Amino acid sequence: MKKLFALAALAALTMGPAVAAQAADVTFAVGSTDESTMVYRLGTQFDFSSRWLESSTGHLGGYWDAGYTFWEGDETASNHSLSFSPVLVYEFAGDSVRPYIEAGIGVAFFSSTELEGSKLGSSFQFEDRLGVGLRFADQELGLRALHYSNAGLKAPNNGIEAYTLHYRMSF
């Protein structure tokens, strides 16, 4: 656990100056894994400052996402993770409501290599995500599928999936 928080502190110090000028968004998510373990996530996002492929249909953009996730289990199966991901987002044009799709691949660090009786192989995991949702005013509501795996770097590599409903607000 100490390694996990040391890595989080290092990431915050490294990212701090780069994102200090940008406003942060905050995301709250709740969901469950494919094994019915409850998942609670708190994250912060910093939008990319660029847009690509702008047209009357929409545009491609993205954000940096850093998050803390609590994986609720019995007293031997609960886990904590910190994650960091760049996420690409295609936001469709709209006046008051703008649908979007997103995808990203990042990294995560778990406090334990066991979750739901599955062995993750290592605390280091890759985080893959796919999501859809709606943006309106300075808010967002969406669904996300997350997959964690160490990509075969260390056996066993059982991996885990989580499916969440999230709410994001801008400050």
GIDA-V982706 format. One record per backbone hydrogen bond with DSSP energy under -1.0 kcal/mol. NH is the residue of the N-H (numbers start at 1). CO is the residue of the C=O. If there is no record, write none. Layout:
NH|CO / NH|CO
This chain:
5|1 / 6|2 / 7|3 / 8|4 / 9|5 / 10|6 / 11|7 / 12|8 / 13|9 / 14|10 / 15|11 / 16|12 / 19|15 / 20|16 / 22|19 / 25|45 / 26|169 / 27|43 / 28|167 / 29|41 / 30|165 / 31|39 / 32|163 / 33|37 / 34|161 / 36|33 / 39|31 / 40|70 / 41|29 / 42|68 / 43|27 / 44|66 / 45|25 / 46|64 / 48|62 / 52|60 / 55|58 / 59|91 / 60|52 / 61|89 / 63|87 / 64|46 / 65|85 / 66|44 / 67|83 / 68|42 / 69|81 / 70|40 / 71|79 / 72|38 / 77|74 / 78|74 / 79|71 / 81|69 / 82|109 / 83|67 / 84|107 / 85|65 / 87|63 / 88|103 / 89|61 / 90|101 / 91|59 / 92|99 / 93|57 / 98|135 / 100|133 / 101|90 / 102|131 / 103|88 / 104|129 / 106|127 / 107|84 / 108|125 / 109|82 / 110|123 / 111|80 / 115|118 / 118|115 / 120|113 / 125|108 / 126|149 / 127|106 / 128|147 / 129|104 / 130|145 / 131|102 / 132|143 / 133|100 / 134|141 / 135|98 / 136|139 / 139|136 / 140|168 / 141|134 / 142|166 / 143|132 / 144|164 / 145|130 / 146|162 / 147|128 / 148|160 / 149|126 / 153|150 / 158|119 / 160|148 / 162|146 / 163|32 / 164|144 / 165|30 / 166|142 / 167|28 / 168|140 / 169|26 / 170|138 / 171|24
